[in-house]
Amino acid sequence: MKKNALVIATIGAFIRSFELNNISILQQMGYTVHVATNMHYSQYAFLDFERIFKERNIIAHHIDFERSPFSKSNFKAKKQIQNIIAENEISLVHCHTPVGGVIGRLAAKKFRKSGLKLIYTVHGLQFYNGAPKKDWMLFYPVEKLLSRYADAMITINLEDYETVKAKMKAKKNYYVPGIGVDYDKFSGASVNRAEKRAELGIKDDQIFLLSVGELNDNKNHCIVINALSKLNNKKIKYIIAGVGPIKETLQSLISALGLQKQVFLVGQRPDIPELLKCADIFVFPSIREGLSVSLMEAMAGGVPVICSKIRGNVDLIDDGKGGILCEVNSADDYANGIKTLIDNEQLRVEYARYSDNKIKNFSLTVVDKKMREIYSSVLEG
């Protein structure tokens, strides 16, 4: 069988942000790599996916995926993927994202009889400890059924790994510590701290809090904004880097709390490594994550962390050593955590140093080695 691989994800931005390393590994193993994804998703229309993929010798196919699992477009997507597999003699499929994972496995099912191998990476199960019962009722049966159609399932946090081992039916199960962080890029970023902070409007005696993430309900930025209202400390400047559907909602909350001079939504930023080097505290209040790249980047960038006590985050942050873990919906927890680190500069230094040592275990070098081993094992099995 020819060495043609297909990487599937719901939207092109996911592949661009998280899967280029895996694609590079497959190319180095002699595979021609195709991607099947929605390249016209409106929120990321400003990204030229065709150029990005072409520059890396990736053959791109637009698929009519929608993020909602109930969209009729996803039925059309299944047929589109089957055509790609058949027409390009695909021998390996690697699925990602909830919708991409479901449709990809359904589409590839009939080809597995001819020797096609299928890997599904779980970037965060929809059902998890503490998840709403409806999520278990809706998503658990689907995942358990479709797990039978995978030669391997990869999980990126320890909670999901234990769940998959105990409850799913894939031939093989693997734990990989996330997609890997480019440790050298973030640890070694060079910036004139004083100039960069001045450019951001942050004075020497002010505390710079930074969050990086999409502006959506799951990222939970509102809890930090409410925490800052409780603190009433004018020396705090909070910058949120990201785009998303609730920008206006967050802006309204900022205005309602009178924090227009303290909280700033700065959109998509190309200078995250430099921002991290200038930040005093990184805040990551998500409700649900698999294993956050933004959080790993902050650790590599040498910033002490305050984050939610959730799956994935607890794999990265040891409470009271590398940062402070907070209950998801407790503005008081975040306010207390922020105040603790503002008042103790030495503690910030100690937390940053601890996390810097720990995050090396989640580096691209470590993850790439594991992915090469998994690809080889699955293809030889």
N, C-alpha and C positions, 0 to 999 in steps of 0.2 A: 504493500500500500504506500502511496506517495506521502511525503512528509509535509502535509498541509494542516495547519492548526487554525482553529477559529476561537477567538475570544469574544464572549458575549457579555454585554452590560446594558442596562436600560438606557442610559444617556451617555453621550460622548465625553462629557466633562469627567465622568467617573474614570473612564479608561485613560484619558489624558492625565488625570491627577494621580491615579493609583496603580495603573497596570503597565506602564511603559517598561518598567524593569523586567517584569515577567515576560513581556513580549520580546525584549532584548535577549533574555535567556533562551527562549525557544528559537530565536533566529540563530544564536550561537550554536544551538544543537542541530542546525541544519534545516529548520522548518521555515516554510513560507507562511507568514502569519496574516490571517484575515481578521477583521473585527466586524461585528454586527451590533449596531447601536443606533439610537436616535441622534442623528447629527444636527437636527434642526430644532431641538428643544428650545423654546422661546427664551427661557431665562439665560441661556448661554449662547444666544445667537451671535454675540460679539466675538466668539472664539472661532477661528478658521480651522475647523477640524480636518478638512480635506488637505490643507497645506501641512498641518502638523503630522498627519499620518503619512502623507506622501514623502516628507523629508526623512522619515524613518523606515521607508520601504515597507509600509504596512498597507495591505489592500483593504480599503474601507467599504462597507456596505451599509446604506441607510436602512433602518428598520423602523416600522411605525409603532414603536413601543410607546406606551403611556405609563406613568408611575402608578396610576390607579390599577390595581389588579382586576378590576371589574370592567375596564374599558374594552369596547368591542374591537378596538385597534389591535389589541394583543392577540386576538384570534388570527387576524391577518398576519401578525408578526411570526406566528408559528410556521405558517406556510412559507413565508419569505426565508426563514432560517433553513427549513428543509430543502428549499431550492439551492441555497448557497452550499449546503453540505453535499448535495448530490452533484451539482455542476462543477465543484472544485475538488472533489475527491478528498474531503476533509477526513483525517484519521484521528484527530485529537480535538475535543471541544473543552474549553475551560469557561465555565459560567460564573457570573458575579451578579450581585444585587438581587433583591427579592423577586421582582418581575422577570428580570433576565434569567435568573436561576430556574424559575418555574417553567417559563416558555422554552428556554434552552434545553432543559431535560426532556420535556414532552416532545420537542421537535426532533431531538437526537435519538430518542428511544429506539425507533425501528432500525437505525443504522448500526446499533451496537451489535446486532447479530452478525454483521459483516466485519466486525473487528474494531469498530470505532471505540476509542477510550474517552471517558467523560469525567471531568473533575469539576466539583462545585465548591467554591470558596464562600463560606458563610461570614459575612462582614458584620454580623450581629443578628442572632436569631430574634424574630419578632416576639417570641415567647421566652420569658426569662424569669428568674426569681423576682417576684414582686410585680410582674406584668399583669394587666387587667385579665380577668378570666375569659373575656371574649376573645382576646388575642390567642390564648391557649386553645379555645374551642375552634377558632377559625384557621389559625396558621399551623398548629401542631399536627393535625391529621394530614394536611397537605404535604408538609415537609417529611413526615414519616413515610408516606406513600412514595413520594418522588425520590427519597433517599435510595430506594432500591435500584434506581436507574443511574446511579453514580458509581464509578469505579473507585472514587476517593472523595471524601469530604474533608475540607480544610477549615479549621476554626482558628480565630485570631485572638481569642481570650480564653482563660482557663475555665470560666463558668460554662461557656458554650461547648468547650471541648468535652467536659464531663457529661453534659446533656447529650451530645451527639454519640459519645461512646456508649451510653446507657440505653438510648432510646431509638437511634436511627439504624438503618439497614444497609448503608454503603459497604462495599467490599473492604475498604480501608479508611481509617480515620487518622488525621494528622493535626497536630497543633503547631502553628507557626506564629511567632510573636509579632503580629501585625504585618504591614507591607514593608516595614523597614523605614528608618529615618536616615537621611544623609547627615550623619554625625559631623563630618568634617565641614560641610557647608554651613551648618548652624553654629557649631562650636567655634569655628575659625573665622566667622564673619567679621569684616573690618569696617568700622564706622567711627566717625568723630562724634562721640556721644553728646558733647555740649552743642555742637552745630545741629545735629539731628533733632535733639529735644527742642532747640530754639525754633527750628523749622516747623515743629508740631505745636508750637506755642506753649511749651512746658518750661517753667522756670526752674532754676537750680534747687530751690527749696520745696518744690512740689513733688508729689508722689504720682508716678505714672503707672496706672493700671491698664493692662492690655488684654483684650479677648480677640480671638480669630475664629471665625465660623460663619456659616450661612445665617442670614437673618430669618429664622423660622421659629416656630413654637418650641420645637424639640431642643434647640440650642439654649433656650431659657434665659436669654440676656436680661429679660425684665427683672429677674430676681436680684441681679447685681445692681441694677438701677435703683430698685426699691431699697436695697441695703445701703447704698450711698445716701439716699434720702434720710435714712435713720441716723447715719453717722454725722451728717451735717458738717463735714470737714471740707472747707473751701480749698484746701491745698491738694486735694485729690483731683487728678485729671484721668478720665476713663475713656479710652479709645476702643471702639469695636470695628474691626476690619472684616468686611464681608458684604455680600449682597443677598437679597432675598425678598420674599413676598410680604413680610411684616415690617418693612422699613418705616412706613407711615405710622403704624401702630406704636412702634418704639419711639418715634419722634414725638408723637402726641404724649406718651408717658413722660418723656424727658421734660417736655414743656409744662405738663400738669404739675410736676414735682419741682419745677423751678431750677432744673439742672442744666439749662442750655449752655452755661459757661463751664460746665464740668464734664459733660458726656457728649461724645462726638462719634457719629457714624461716618466712617471715612471710605466706605466702599471697598472694592477689590484693590489690593495693594501688591505691587511687585517687589516690595522691599521688606518682607516679613523678617528675614534674618537680621536686618539692620534695626527694625523696630524692637525685636526681642532684646538685642544688645543694649537698647536704651531704656527698656522697661524695668520698673522696680518689682512688679508683681504681675504674674499671669493668672487670669481668672477664667475658669472653664466650667460653667454651670449646667451642662447638658443633662437632659432627663434620661436619654438613652444613647449608648454608643456601643460600637464593637470594640475597637481599640483606636483611639483618636490620634491621627497624624499630627494635628495641631498641638496636642498636649505633648507628644514626643518631641516635636520641634522646639517647644518652649523649654523642655528639660535639657535638650542638647544646646540650646542657646544660653543656658546659665541663668534662668529666671526661676525664682521660687514660685510655687504653684498653690492656688486655692481652687479646689474643684469639687464637683459633686461626688458623693459616695455611691458610685454605681459600678456595675459590671464593666470591665475594661479599665476604667480609671483606677480601680483598686489593684489592678495588676501592675500599674505604673507608679503610683504614688503611695508610699508608706507613710501613713498618718503620723505627724510629729517628727518625721525624719526628713522626708523629701518635700513635704508640703502639708497642707491642711485639708482634710476631707469634710464636706458639709452635707447635711441632709438636703435632698433635692429642692424642696419647696420652703426652706427656712431662710428668709431674709435675715433673721437674727443671726443664724450661723455664719452667713457670709459677712455680715457687718462685724461680728466678733473676730472672724478670721482676718479680715482686712485690717482691723484695728491692731490686732496682735502683731502682724508683720510690719505695719507702719511704725509701731512703737519700738521695734527691736531690729535694728539694722544687722546686728551680728547673727540673729536667727535667720534672716533672709540669706545671708552669705552661707551659713551652714546647710540650709535646705538646698540651695542651688548646687553646692558642692556634692552633696549626697546624690541628688538626682543626676548630676553629670556622670557620676560613676555608674549608676544603675542603667542609664539609657544606652550605654555601650552594648548591653546585651540585646538591644532591639535595633541594632544598626543594619543598614543595607547589606553589609558584608555577611552578617549572621543569617539574615533572611534569605539572601540570594543563595547561599550554600544549602539551606534547607529546601528551597524550591527546586534547585537542580536535582537534589536527591529524590524529591517526590516525583518530579516528572520522569526521571529515569526508572523509578520503582514501578510507577503505574504503567508506563509504556512497555516495560519488560514483563509485567505480570500477565 
